[in-house]
Amino acid sequence: VAQNSLEIYNPTSGTFVFATGALSSPRKAHAAAVLQDGRVLIAGGSNGTKPLATSDTYDPSTEAVSAGPLLSTPRQGLSATTQLDGKVFVAGGNNGSVDLASAEVYDPAAGTFTLSATSLATARQGHQAFLLPYNNNVLIVGGTSGGAALNSSEQYIPWTGSFNPVSFMASARASATGGGWQPGETVTLSFQEVPYYDSHPTLTAVADANGTIFNNQFSPDINDSAILFYLTAAGSVSQAQTTFHDTNTTVTSVSCSPNPIHFGSAAICTATVNSTNGSIDNGIVQWSSTSGTFSAASGSVFSAGPPPQCALARTGVANQTGCSVTFTPTSLGSLIITANFFASNNGHLTSIGSQTTTLIVTAGFTATSQSIVYGTNTVTLSGTLGYPASFGTPTGTVTATINGVSGTGTVGAGGAFTITLTGTGTFSVSGSPYTITYNYSGDSTYVGSTDSSTTLTVTPAPLTITANNKSRTYGTANPTFDATYSGFVNNETSSVLTGTLGCTTTATASSPAGTYPINCSGQSSTNYAITYVAGTLTINSVPLTIT
C-alpha cells in the first residue's frame, strides 16, 4: 500500500519514530538518495494506481517535506544514487506500460532533472545501483526486464554520460604473484595484448621455498593505456593464466573559447592530455557535436574525416599534449562538444578518455560604431540579429545602453532593430569612445544575448570666438578689446573654457589712420573645436582746421 508518512530510525535506541512531515503523495516502489547537505531526495514510485513523476525533499533538521521538480517521465522501481559531485543519478524503472532504459540526473544547485543523453543497455526495474569508491562510477546490477530476471550489470560514467560493461582495472604497473609452484623452479611470464597491437618482453620468476613467485618488472608503455592483457605463467609442470587492464593514467580535458559566442562566429575548441608517465605523442582527438562543423585551427594538424580529428602534439607543458579545432555552430542554444581521445599504438587506436563541454550559442549582433558631435542629445542606433534561417526570425526587443543612458527597440523583419537614445548631449569628448552594450531579450525560440563590440565616439563641437570691431581717432590710445562667442551647447558659457582670452592689434597711438586687424587667442576646451575670427580696429583721422 502506498503511504505518505515517513519514519526516522534511531541507531542508538534501535527504534523507528514517525516524522512530522508528509510526502506530497503516497508512494511505494520509489527511490531515495541522501544529498550532500543532509537532505533526502525522494523520487518517483507509484501512488498505488499509477507511476509518479513527482519528487519530494525531506529536511531532517526541520522534519519538513517540500515538493521537488518533476522527473522527465513517471518511474516506479527506479534507482537513485548520489554521485561524488553531489548530483543524483536516477535510472530505469517502469512507466506503467514498459520498463525504462532512460536515465536522468538531478542537480541540487539548479533544482532540476536533466535527461541523460545516453541510456542503459538494458531496460530494467527493481535493480540495485551503487556508487563505486574513488572513481564516481555508478554500478547498475540485476533487476527485471519485461518480467524476466536479469543477471547483467553495467556502469554509468558521469563525466562522459555513457554506460560501459563492467571490467576489472588493475594497476598501471603489473606485479605478478602466485603460489603452488615447485620450490626453485623458473616460471616464464608472457604478456599478450588482445587484440594484438605490439609485443612485450617475456619475464621470469623463480619460486621460493614456499612455492611462491613474484615479479614486478613489467611496465606497459604510455600507449598501452586501457589495453587488455593476458598474463600466462608457465612452469616445468603447471601453468596459470589471468587478465588485467593497464590503468588509464591520463587526465583529459576540453574547452572552447570564446564561450558564449554569437551565431555566425566561430570558437576555438582545445583538447589536452596530461599524463604522469610521459607525453602521449602518438594520438588523436576525434570531435563531434550536436550541431555544428569542425575545421582546422592554427597550429594543429587537422583531418576532416569523418569523424573530424586533430593530431596530439606537445604543448610545451611537461607531460602534456593537445590540439585544437575551429568549431562553427549551425544552431543556437547549449551545444555539447565531445572530444574522444585515442592513443596510437603501432597504428591501432586505443581510447584513453572522452570529455564534453557545453558551448552557449546566442543570436548574433550586426551593428556599427557611431559618432556624434558634443552636445547632440539624441542618438539613433540600428542593427540586425544574426540567426539560422530555419529557426525563423527572432522577436522581442533589443535594449542599448551607453554610459548609463538606455533605449529600447523592437526586433522587426529580418532581425532588424532601431533604437533612439535621448540624453547623450552631456557625454564629454574626454570620456570617448563609449561602449555600446546591446541586450536582446530573447523569445520562445531564441535565448537572450548581449554584445559590446561597438562604440560611440564624441567629437568636439565647433565654437567661434570673434573679436569685436573697434574704432578710435588718430593719436589716442587703443580701446579695450573683447570678443563674441558663438556655438556653446548645453547652456554653457565661456566659463567652461580654460585659459584667458587675450585680444591684440599691431596699431599704436602713433599709427596713421586706417584699419588694423584685432586677433584673439588663449582659450581652449576638449569639448569644443575653437576657431578665432579677427575683428577690425578703425583709426579715424583727426579734424584739422586752418584759419
WOCORRA-V831735 format. One record per residue. N is the residue number from 0. RES is the residue in three letters. OMEGA is omega as a letter, one per 40 degrees, with the letter a starting at -180 (* if undefined). BURIAL is I if it has 16 or more other ideal C-beta (glycine too) atoms within 10 Angstrom, else O. D_LAST is the distance of its C-alpha to the last C-alpha in whole Angstrom. Layout:
# WOCORRA-V831735
N:RES:OMEGA:BURIAL:D_LAST, N:RES:OMEGA:BURIAL:D_LAST
This chain:
# WOCORRA-V831735
0:VAL:i:O:142, 1:ALA:a:I:138, 2:GLN:i:O:137, 3:ASN:i:O:134, 4:SER:i:O:135, 5:LEU:i:I:134, 6:GLU:a:O:136, 7:ILE:i:O:135, 8:TYR:i:O:138, 9:ASN:a:O:138, 10:PRO:i:O:140, 11:THR:a:O:140, 12:SER:a:O:142, 13:GLY:a:O:143, 14:THR:i:O:143, 15:PHE:i:O:141, 16:VAL:a:O:138, 17:PHE:i:O:136, 18:ALA:a:O:133, 19:THR:a:O:131, 20:GLY:i:I:129, 21:ALA:i:I:130, 22:LEU:i:I:129, 23:SER:i:O:127, 24:SER:i:I:130, 25:PRO:a:I:134, 26:ARG:i:I:134, 27:LYS:a:O:137, 28:ALA:i:I:137, 29:HIS:i:I:134, 30:ALA:a:I:132, 31:ALA:i:I:130, 32:ALA:i:I:128, 33:VAL:i:O:127, 34:LEU:a:I:123, 35:GLN:i:O:122, 36:ASP:i:O:120, 37:GLY:i:O:124, 38:ARG:a:I:124, 39:VAL:i:I:126, 40:LEU:i:I:125, 41:ILE:a:I:128, 42:ALA:i:I:128, 43:GLY:a:I:130, 44:GLY:a:I:133, 45:SER:i:I:135, 46:ASN:a:I:135, 47:GLY:i:O:139, 48:THR:a:O:138, 49:LYS:i:O:135, 50:PRO:a:I:133, 51:LEU:i:I:130, 52:ALA:a:I:126, 53:THR:i:I:125, 54:SER:i:I:125, 55:ASP:i:I:125, 56:THR:i:I:123, 57:TYR:i:I:125, 58:ASP:a:O:124, 59:PRO:a:O:126, 60:SER:a:O:124, 61:THR:a:O:124, 62:GLU:i:O:127, 63:ALA:i:O:124, 64:VAL:i:I:125, 65:SER:a:O:121, 66:ALA:i:O:121, 67:GLY:a:I:120, 68:PRO:i:I:119, 69:LEU:i:O:121, 70:LEU:i:I:123, 71:SER:i:O:122, 72:THR:i:I:126, 73:PRO:a:I:129, 74:ARG:i:I:131, 75:GLN:a:I:134, 76:GLY:a:I:136, 77:LEU:i:I:133, 78:SER:i:I:132, 79:ALA:a:I:129, 80:THR:i:I:129, 81:THR:a:I:126, 82:GLN:a:I:124, 83:LEU:a:O:123, 84:ASP:i:O:119, 85:GLY:i:O:120, 86:LYS:a:I:120, 87:VAL:a:I:123, 88:PHE:a:I:125, 89:VAL:a:I:127, 90:ALA:i:I:130, 91:GLY:a:I:132, 92:GLY:a:I:134, 93:ASN:a:I:135, 94:ASN:a:I:133, 95:GLY:i:O:136, 96:SER:a:O:137, 97:VAL:i:O:136, 98:ASP:a:I:136, 99:LEU:i:I:133, 100:ALA:a:I:132, 101:SER:i:I:128, 102:ALA:i:I:126, 103:GLU:a:I:123, 104:VAL:i:I:121, 105:TYR:i:I:120, 106:ASP:a:O:117, 107:PRO:a:I:117, 108:ALA:a:O:113, 109:ALA:a:O:112, 110:GLY:a:O:115, 111:THR:i:O:116, 112:PHE:i:I:119, 113:THR:a:O:118, 114:LEU:i:O:120, 115:SER:a:I:122, 116:ALA:i:O:121, 117:THR:a:O:124, 118:SER:i:I:128, 119:LEU:i:I:131, 120:ALA:a:O:133, 121:THR:i:I:136, 122:ALA:a:I:135, 123:ARG:i:I:137, 124:GLN:i:I:138, 125:GLY:a:I:139, 126:HIS:i:I:139, 127:GLN:i:O:138, 128:ALA:a:I:134, 129:PHE:i:O:134, 130:LEU:i:I:131, 131:LEU:a:O:132, 132:PRO:i:O:131, 133:TYR:a:O:128, 134:ASN:i:O:127, 135:ASN:i:O:126, 136:ASN:i:I:128, 137:VAL:i:I:130, 138:LEU:i:O:134, 139:ILE:a:I:135, 140:VAL:i:I:139, 141:GLY:a:O:141, 142:GLY:i:I:141, 143:THR:i:I:142, 144:SER:a:I:141, 145:GLY:i:O:142, 146:GLY:a:O:145, 147:ALA:i:O:146, 148:ALA:a:O:146, 149:LEU:i:I:144, 150:ASN:a:O:145, 151:SER:i:I:141, 152:SER:i:I:138, 153:GLU:a:I:135, 154:GLN:i:I:132, 155:TYR:a:I:128, 156:ILE:a:I:126, 157:PRO:a:I:122, 158:TRP:i:O:120, 159:THR:a:I:121, 160:GLY:a:I:122, 161:SER:i:O:125, 162:PHE:i:I:129, 163:ASN:i:O:131, 164:PRO:a:O:135, 165:VAL:i:O:136, 166:SER:a:O:137, 167:PHE:i:O:137, 168:MET:i:O:135, 169:ALA:a:O:136, 170:SER:a:O:134, 171:ALA:i:I:132, 172:ARG:a:O:134, 173:ALA:i:I:138, 174:SER:a:O:140, 175:ALA:i:I:144, 176:THR:i:O:147, 177:GLY:a:I:150, 178:GLY:i:O:154, 179:GLY:i:O:157, 180:TRP:i:I:157, 181:GLN:i:O:160, 182:PRO:i:O:159, 183:GLY:a:O:158, 184:GLU:i:O:157, 185:THR:a:O:154, 186:VAL:i:I:152, 187:THR:a:O:150, 188:LEU:a:I:147, 189:SER:a:O:145, 190:PHE:a:I:142, 191:GLN:i:O:142, 192:GLU:i:I:138, 193:VAL:e:O:139, 194:PRO:a:O:138, 195:TYR:i:O:138, 196:TYR:i:I:135, 197:ASP:a:O:135, 198:SER:i:O:138, 199:HIS:a:I:138, 200:PRO:i:O:141, 201:THR:a:O:144, 202:LEU:i:I:145, 203:THR:i:O:148, 204:ALA:a:I:149, 205:VAL:a:O:152, 206:ALA:i:I:154, 207:ASP:a:O:155, 208:ALA:i:O:158, 209:ASN:a:O:157, 210:GLY:a:O:157, 211:THR:i:O:153, 212:ILE:i:I:150, 213:PHE:i:O:147, 214:ASN:i:I:144, 215:ASN:a:O:140, 216:GLN:a:O:139, 217:PHE:i:I:138, 218:SER:i:O:134, 219:PRO:i:I:133, 220:ASP:a:O:130, 221:ILE:a:I:126, 222:ASN:i:I:127, 223:ASP:a:I:130, 224:SER:i:I:128, 225:ALA:i:I:130, 226:ILE:i:I:133, 227:LEU:i:O:137, 228:PHE:i:I:139, 229:TYR:i:O:143, 230:LEU:i:I:144, 231:THR:i:O:148, 232:ALA:a:I:150, 233:ALA:i:O:153, 234:GLY:a:I:156, 235:SER:a:O:159, 236:VAL:a:O:161, 237:SER:i:O:158, 238:GLN:i:O:155, 239:ALA:a:I:152, 240:GLN:i:O:149, 241:THR:i:O:146, 242:THR:i:O:142, 243:PHE:i:I:139, 244:HIS:i:I:135, 245:ASP:a:I:133, 246:THR:i:O:130, 247:ASN:a:I:127, 248:THR:a:I:125, 249:THR:i:I:122, 250:VAL:a:O:119, 251:THR:i:I:117, 252:SER:i:O:113, 253:VAL:i:I:111, 254:SER:i:I:107, 255:CYS:a:I:105, 256:SER:e:O:101, 257:PRO:i:O:99, 258:ASN:e:O:100, 259:PRO:i:O:100, 260:ILE:i:I:98, 261:HIS:i:I:97, 262:PHE:a:I:99, 263:GLY:i:I:97, 264:SER:a:O:97, 265:ALA:i:I:100, 266:ALA:i:I:101, 267:ILE:i:I:103, 268:CYS:a:I:106, 269:THR:i:I:108, 270:ALA:i:I:111, 271:THR:i:I:112, 272:VAL:i:I:116, 273:ASN:a:I:117, 274:SER:i:I:120, 275:THR:a:O:122, 276:ASN:a:O:124, 277:GLY:a:O:121, 278:SER:i:I:119, 279:ILE:a:I:120, 280:ASP:i:O:119, 281:ASN:a:I:121, 282:GLY:i:I:120, 283:ILE:i:I:118, 284:VAL:i:I:116, 285:GLN:a:I:117, 286:TRP:i:I:115, 287:SER:a:I:115, 288:SER:i:I:113, 289:THR:a:I:113, 290:SER:i:O:110, 291:GLY:i:I:108, 292:THR:i:O:108, 293:PHE:i:I:109, 294:SER:a:O:107, 295:ALA:i:O:106, 296:ALA:a:I:104, 297:SER:i:O:102, 298:GLY:a:O:105, 299:SER:i:I:108, 300:VAL:a:O:111, 301:PHE:i:I:111, 302:SER:a:O:114, 303:ALA:i:O:113, 304:GLY:e:O:117, 305:PRO:e:O:118, 306:PRO:i:O:118, 307:PRO:a:I:115, 308:GLN:i:I:115, 309:CYS:a:I:113, 310:ALA:i:I:115, 311:LEU:i:I:115, 312:ALA:a:I:113, 313:ARG:a:O:112, 314:THR:a:I:109, 315:GLY:i:O:109, 316:VAL:a:O:110, 317:ALA:i:O:114, 318:ASN:a:I:116, 319:GLN:i:I:114, 320:THR:a:I:114, 321:GLY:i:I:112, 322:CYS:a:I:110, 323:SER:i:I:108, 324:VAL:i:I:107, 325:THR:a:I:104, 326:PHE:i:I:105, 327:THR:a:I:103, 328:PRO:i:I:105, 329:THR:i:O:105, 330:SER:a:O:105, 331:LEU:i:I:104, 332:GLY:a:I:105, 333:SER:a:O:107, 334:LEU:i:I:109, 335:ILE:i:O:112, 336:ILE:a:I:111, 337:THR:i:I:115, 338:ALA:i:I:115, 339:ASN:a:I:119, 340:PHE:i:I:120, 341:PHE:i:I:122, 342:ALA:i:I:123, 343:SER:a:I:125, 344:ASN:i:I:128, 345:ASN:i:O:129, 346:GLY:i:O:128, 347:HIS:a:O:129, 348:LEU:i:I:127, 349:THR:a:I:127, 350:SER:i:O:125, 351:ILE:i:I:124, 352:GLY:i:I:122, 353:SER:a:I:120, 354:GLN:i:I:117, 355:THR:i:I:114, 356:THR:a:I:111, 357:THR:i:O:109, 358:LEU:i:I:106, 359:ILE:a:I:103, 360:VAL:a:I:102, 361:THR:i:I:99, 362:ALA:a:I:97, 363:GLY:i:I:94, 364:PHE:i:I:91, 365:THR:a:I:88, 366:ALA:a:I:85, 367:THR:i:O:81, 368:SER:a:O:79, 369:GLN:i:I:76, 370:SER:i:O:72, 371:ILE:i:I:69, 372:VAL:i:O:66, 373:TYR:a:I:65, 374:GLY:i:I:65, 375:THR:a:O:67, 376:ASN:a:O:69, 377:THR:i:O:72, 378:VAL:i:I:74, 379:THR:i:O:77, 380:LEU:i:I:80, 381:SER:i:O:82, 382:GLY:i:I:85, 383:THR:i:I:89, 384:LEU:i:I:92, 385:GLY:a:I:95, 386:TYR:i:I:99, 387:PRO:a:I:102, 388:ALA:a:O:102, 389:SER:a:O:106, 390:PHE:a:O:105, 391:GLY:a:O:102, 392:THR:i:I:99, 393:PRO:i:I:98, 394:THR:a:I:97, 395:GLY:a:I:95, 396:THR:i:O:92, 397:VAL:i:I:89, 398:THR:i:I:87, 399:ALA:i:I:84, 400:THR:i:I:83, 401:ILE:i:I:79, 402:ASN:i:I:78, 403:GLY:i:O:80, 404:VAL:a:I:79, 405:SER:i:O:82, 406:GLY:a:I:82, 407:THR:i:O:85, 408:GLY:a:I:86, 409:THR:i:O:89, 410:VAL:a:I:91, 411:GLY:a:O:92, 412:ALA:i:O:93, 413:GLY:a:O:93, 414:GLY:a:I:93, 415:ALA:i:I:89, 416:PHE:i:I:87, 417:THR:a:O:83, 418:ILE:i:I:82, 419:THR:i:O:79, 420:LEU:i:I:77, 421:THR:a:O:75, 422:GLY:a:O:73, 423:THR:a:I:72, 424:GLY:a:I:68, 425:THR:i:O:68, 426:PHE:a:I:70, 427:SER:i:O:68, 428:VAL:a:I:68, 429:SER:i:O:69, 430:GLY:a:O:72, 431:SER:e:I:73, 432:PRO:i:O:75, 433:TYR:i:I:77, 434:THR:i:O:81, 435:ILE:i:I:82, 436:THR:i:I:85, 437:TYR:i:I:87, 438:ASN:i:I:90, 439:TYR:a:I:93, 440:SER:a:I:95, 441:GLY:i:I:98, 442:ASP:a:I:100, 443:SER:a:O:104, 444:THR:a:I:104, 445:TYR:i:I:101, 446:VAL:i:I:101, 447:GLY:a:O:98, 448:SER:a:I:95, 449:THR:i:O:92, 450:ASP:i:I:89, 451:SER:a:O:87, 452:SER:a:O:86, 453:THR:a:I:82, 454:THR:i:O:79, 455:LEU:i:I:76, 456:THR:i:O:73, 457:VAL:i:I:69, 458:THR:a:O:66, 459:PRO:i:I:63, 460:ALA:i:I:60, 461:PRO:i:O:57, 462:LEU:a:I:54, 463:THR:i:O:50, 464:ILE:a:I:48, 465:THR:i:I:44, 466:ALA:i:I:41, 467:ASN:i:O:39, 468:ASN:i:O:35, 469:LYS:i:I:32, 470:SER:i:O:28, 471:ARG:i:O:26, 472:THR:i:O:22, 473:TYR:i:O:21, 474:GLY:i:O:22, 475:THR:a:O:24, 476:ALA:i:O:28, 477:ASN:i:I:30, 478:PRO:i:O:32, 479:THR:a:O:36, 480:PHE:i:I:38, 481:ASP:a:O:41, 482:ALA:i:I:43, 483:THR:a:O:45, 484:TYR:i:I:49, 485:SER:i:O:51, 486:GLY:i:O:55, 487:PHE:i:I:56, 488:VAL:i:I:60, 489:ASN:i:O:62, 490:ASN:i:O:59, 491:GLU:i:I:58, 492:THR:a:O:55, 493:SER:i:O:53, 494:SER:a:O:55, 495:VAL:a:O:58, 496:LEU:i:I:56, 497:THR:i:O:56, 498:GLY:a:O:54, 499:THR:i:O:50, 500:LEU:i:I:47, 501:GLY:a:O:44, 502:CYS:a:I:41, 503:THR:i:O:39, 504:THR:i:I:36, 505:THR:a:O:35, 506:ALA:i:I:31, 507:THR:a:O:30, 508:ALA:a:O:27, 509:SER:i:O:25, 510:SER:a:O:26, 511:PRO:i:O:24, 512:ALA:a:O:23, 513:GLY:a:O:26, 514:THR:a:O:30, 515:TYR:a:I:33, 516:PRO:i:O:36, 517:ILE:a:I:38, 518:ASN:i:O:41, 519:CYS:i:I:44, 520:SER:i:O:47, 521:GLY:a:O:50, 522:GLN:a:I:52, 523:SER:i:O:56, 524:SER:i:I:59, 525:THR:a:O:62, 526:ASN:a:I:62, 527:TYR:i:I:59, 528:ALA:a:I:58, 529:ILE:i:I:54, 530:THR:i:O:51, 531:TYR:i:I:48, 532:VAL:a:O:45, 533:ALA:i:O:41, 534:GLY:a:I:38, 535:THR:i:O:35, 536:LEU:i:I:32, 537:THR:i:O:28, 538:ILE:a:I:25, 539:ASN:i:O:22, 540:SER:i:O:19, 541:VAL:i:O:16, 542:PRO:a:O:13, 543:LEU:a:O:10, 544:THR:i:O:6, 545:ILE:a:O:4, 546:THR:*:O:0
